[in-house]
């Protein structure tokens, strides 16, 4: 089902998706043709390629979440390295994904060493799309957040399967309901200020 916001959005503010049947080699070729651009985002799951161009609302919400999360890490003195829409792929698992935002948590962890983010964040603005949890499961991403219809759900990988949990395993003290509410605020700077004020008041 589409998010509540997307149901009210004009047609021009919907995510656009195209699906192709293709091999792993064709997927890699598409990545090469697109180059360093962040759009379209390209997902691959066992012979199906999804090309997705996010709407402006999708992009705004994902950027708001990123700013809020990074402000939280700054306030708490946490090592949180952002990698945007880092392309993570596995030929053996026939999967590839580019999250809306992704992060590595901890100062001693580097992309070349871990090969995947610790946290992937996805904004669900328009209905449809490949099963991102199945893609991330095969890629071994430990935690995935979905923002949808004003709420954030958290999925943690345990014994090869995702389990939905109430709080982040990576950032257990973070109030995700507050982040979800502030992510749709009209002014991002003001939203970040409100988050910092809430953290300092505790």
N, C-alpha and C positions, 0 to 999 in steps of 0.2 A: 504494500500500500504506500502511496506517496505520502510525504510528510504533510502536516497541516499547512505549513507555510507554502509549500509547493502547490498545494491544491488551490490556493488563493492567488498564486503568482501568474502574471501574464505569460503567454506562450514563449516570449523571447527570454524569459528568465527560468527556463527549464534546462536541465542538463541534456545534452544531446549524445546519443550512443549509436554506434554502428558495430555490427557483429560480422565476423568473417570466420570461415573455416580455414585453418592453416596449420602448417607444420611448425616445429620448433625453429627451424631455419628461417621460415618466412616471418615468424615473430621477431627474431633477432634482426632480420633485414629491415623490418618496419622501424625498429628502434634506431637503427643506423640512419635511415632516411629522415626520421624526425630530428635527429641531432640533439642539441642541448636544450631545445625548447621544452617547456613543462607541459605543453598541450599539443595534441591530445594525450591524455594519460592512457597508457596501453597496458592491458591486463591479459595474461594468457593462462588458460586452464585446459590442459589436455585436449589440444586441437581446436579450441575456440579462442579467438582473439576479440577483445573488446576495445574499441576506440571511444574514449569519452572526453567530450569538451564540457567542462563545468560551467554553470551559469555564474553570473556575477554574485548572486546571493550565496551560492555554494562556496565560492572563493572567499567572500567576506567572512563567512562564519568560520571557515577553517583557519583563516588568518587571525581572527579574534581569539579562537581557542589557543592558537600558538602563542600569541602575545600574553594571554592570561597564564598559561602554563609556564612560560619562561619567566614571567614576573614572580610567580610562586617560587620557582627554583631559586631566583635571585634573592628573594626575601628569606628563604630558608637555608641559603648557602649550599645548595645541592649542585652536584656536577651533572648537568643535563645538556647534552650536545645535540643540536637540531640538524637534521639532514633533509628537510623539505620532502620532495617527492623522489627520493632516492630509488632508483630502479634495482629491485632485488629479484633475482631469478635463479632457477635451478633446472638445468637440462634433464637431470635424472628424474626429477619429480614432475617435469613438464608444467612448470608454474612460473609466473612472473607477475610482479605487482609494483605499483607506484602509489604509495599512500598519499593522502592529502597532506599529512605531516608525519614525520617519524623521528624518533629520538633514540640515542644510546644513553643509558644511565650509568654513571660512575666514571671517575677520572682515569681509571686504569684500563678502560675498554676502548678499542679503536676499530673503525669500520673494516680495515683490512684484516683484522684478527678475528672478529666475530662474524663477519660476512652477512649480517642482517641486523636490523634495528631491534632494540628491546621492546619498543612501543611503536605501534602504528595507529594512526588516527584517521578515521573515515567519516566524512559528512554524507548523510543520506538525505538528499534534497529532492530528488525525483525518483519515482519507483523504477524497479528493474535492475538489471546488472547481474554480472556473474556473482557466484557465491564467494564473497571475499574471505570469509572465514575458512572455507575449504582451500583457497589459494594460500592464505597465510599459514594454515596448518602444515601444508606441505613444505613451506619455506622455513618453518620452525620459529616463527615470530612469537615471542613469549606472551605478549599482551596486546590486545586490540581494543580500541575504543570506537564506538559508533555514536555520533550525534545524530538524533532523529527526532523531529517534532518537539524540539525543546528539551530533550533529555539525553543524557549520556549513559550508555550501557558499557560494561567492562567485561571482557572475555579473557580468561587466563588459560594458557595451554598447560594441561596436566596429563601425563601419560598418553600423549599423542592426540588428545581431544580438548576442545575448548569447553570451559565451564563458565557460565555467567555468574559473576560475583557482585556484591554490593559496593565494594571499594577496590581501588587499584592496589595490586600487590606491590608494584614498584613505588607508588607514592601514596601510601595508606592514609596519611593525614590530610590529603587534599580533599576539600569539599566539592565533589563533582556536581552536585545540584547547584551550587553557587556559580561554578564555571559555566554550566549550561545556561543558566539565567543571564549571566553577563555576556555570553557569547552573542546574544542577539540585541544587545544594547545599541542605541543609535550612535553613540560616540565611543570608539575603542579606547581612547586615552582615558576617558572618564571611567570606563569599565575597569581598566587596569588600576586606576586610583582607588576605586571601591574595593577591589580585591586586596590591594595592599593595606588599606585601612582596616579591613576585616581581619587580616592576618596579624596586624600590629595590635589590635584590640584584644587578642586572645592571651 
